[in-house]
Amino acid sequence: MLRTEGLGYWYQDKEQPLFQDINLEFEEGQSYAILGHSGTGKTTFLSLIAGLDKPREGDIFLNDRSLKQIGLTNYRRHDVAIVFQAYNLFNYMSPLNNLLTAMAITNARHAGDRGYAQRVLNDLGIGDELLTRNVQRLSGGQQQRVAIARTMCCDAKLVVADEPTGNLDEDNTKEVIDQFQRIAHDQQKCVIIVTHEPDVAARCDHQYRLENKQFVQLD
Ligand SMILES: Nc1ncnc2c1ncn2[C@@H]1O[C@H](COP(=O)(O)OP(=O)(O)OP(=O)(O)O)[C@@H](O)[C@H]1O
């Protein structure tokens, strides 16, 4: 579904590339973990496949169409959903309005369907009493579940997450990874997670480590 071809990136002020000649394939219905030491370029790689930045070398293809051809704005709006460590919800809104707004912006199939948004949130343990509370008054684990619910409500087939469990305790981490596995297996999406935590990586279907400018497959 998603393919990188000869992908390379370096920051302007750096002499060395972070990674180069990266040729990877990511499939629908599967989850992938990307491990690696701090500073190796995991977040940078994620920002390229999320369409937040452009490669210096090579290209990225979604179902054989280059992101250049799709257009990054279009790609970000319709094809990819992002989960961040710091949740990045609309802070002044409730969980329900966060989902309804995201569905409206992305013109999702279920746009405007409050009942659907409510069911997805309920399924993720956001009970009726929390649906209309300002998200700033939710715990970290609850906010991350809202962020995950948001990706479930949108139609994007690619879900990328940067350290999604970085701020969570053990129970919430387990719960969040269970949900990512559901997104991959039940919704048949492609889930790519950057993580420092080997336990989190082990729960994904495939594992890569970014080291020495290359991605090494571990599974
Ligand atoms: N905007 C930028 N300009 C210049 N250098 C940058 C920029 N962003 C990141 N870097 C550098 O690029 C390298 C890779 O950063 P990146 O955040 O992708 O690494 P990472 O593997 O995700 O690290 P961590 O695990 O600590 O989050 C680091 O050395 C970082 O300092």
The ligand as an SDF file (V2000), in Angstrom:
LIG
                    3D

 31 33  0  0  0  0  0  0  0  0999 V2000
   14.4430   20.8610   12.0670 N   0  0  0  0  0  0  0  0  0  0  0  0
   15.6410   20.3190   12.2610 C   0  0  0  0  0  0  0  0  0  0  0  0
   16.7620   20.9280   11.8160 N   0  0  0  0  0  0  0  0  0  0  0  0
   17.9820   20.3800   11.9730 C   0  0  0  0  0  0  0  0  0  0  0  0
   18.2070   19.1900   12.5820 N   0  0  0  0  0  0  0  0  0  0  0  0
   17.1240   18.5450   13.0500 C   0  0  0  0  0  0  0  0  0  0  0  0
   15.8010   19.0600   12.9190 C   0  0  0  0  0  0  0  0  0  0  0  0
   14.9240   18.1760   13.4800 N   0  0  0  0  0  0  0  0  0  0  0  0
   15.6870   17.1630   13.9420 C   0  0  0  0  0  0  0  0  0  0  0  0
   16.9950   17.3770   13.6880 N   0  0  0  0  0  0  0  0  0  0  0  0
   18.1050   16.4730   14.0130 C   0  0  0  0  0  0  0  0  0  0  0  0
   17.9950   15.3200   13.1920 O   0  0  0  0  0  0  0  0  0  0  0  0
   18.2930   14.1510   13.9160 C   0  0  0  0  0  0  0  0  0  0  0  0
   17.1010   13.1710   13.8640 C   0  0  0  0  0  0  0  0  0  0  0  0
   16.0040   13.7180   14.5680 O   0  0  0  0  0  0  0  0  0  0  0  0
   14.6720   12.8720   14.8040 P   0  0  0  0  0  0  0  0  0  0  0  0
   13.7770   13.6920   15.6810 O   0  0  0  0  0  0  0  0  0  0  0  0
   14.1370   12.4350   13.4930 O   0  0  0  0  0  0  0  0  0  0  0  0
   15.2540   11.6220   15.5940 O   0  0  0  0  0  0  0  0  0  0  0  0
   14.5000   10.4810   16.4390 P   0  0  0  0  0  0  0  0  0  0  0  0
   15.1480    9.2000   16.0660 O   0  0  0  0  0  0  0  0  0  0  0  0
   13.0310   10.6010   16.2350 O   0  0  0  0  0  0  0  0  0  0  0  0
   14.8910   10.8990   17.9110 O   0  0  0  0  0  0  0  0  0  0  0  0
   14.1110   10.6690   19.3000 P   0  0  0  0  0  0  0  0  0  0  0  0
   14.0350    9.1850   19.4640 O   0  0  0  0  0  0  0  0  0  0  0  0
   14.9890   11.3140   20.3150 O   0  0  0  0  0  0  0  0  0  0  0  0
   12.7510   11.3270   19.1650 O   0  0  0  0  0  0  0  0  0  0  0  0
   18.6640   14.5930   15.3180 C   0  0  0  0  0  0  0  0  0  0  0  0
   20.0820   14.6730   15.4030 O   0  0  0  0  0  0  0  0  0  0  0  0
   18.0420   15.9590   15.4350 C   0  0  0  0  0  0  0  0  0  0  0  0
   18.7820   16.7850   16.2980 O   0  0  0  0  0  0  0  0  0  0  0  0
  1  2  1  0
  2  3  1  0
  2  7  2  0
  3  4  2  0
  4  5  1  0
  5  6  2  0
  6  7  1  0
  6 10  1  0
  7  8  1  0
  8  9  2  0
  9 10  1  0
 10 11  1  0
 11 12  1  0
 11 30  1  0
 12 13  1  0
 13 14  1  0
 13 28  1  0
 14 15  1  0
 15 16  1  0
 16 17  2  0
 16 18  1  0
 16 19  1  0
 19 20  1  0
 20 21  2  0
 20 22  1  0
 20 23  1  0
 23 24  1  0
 24 25  2  0
 24 26  1  0
 24 27  1  0
 28 29  1  0
 28 30  1  0
 30 31  1  0
M  END
$$$$
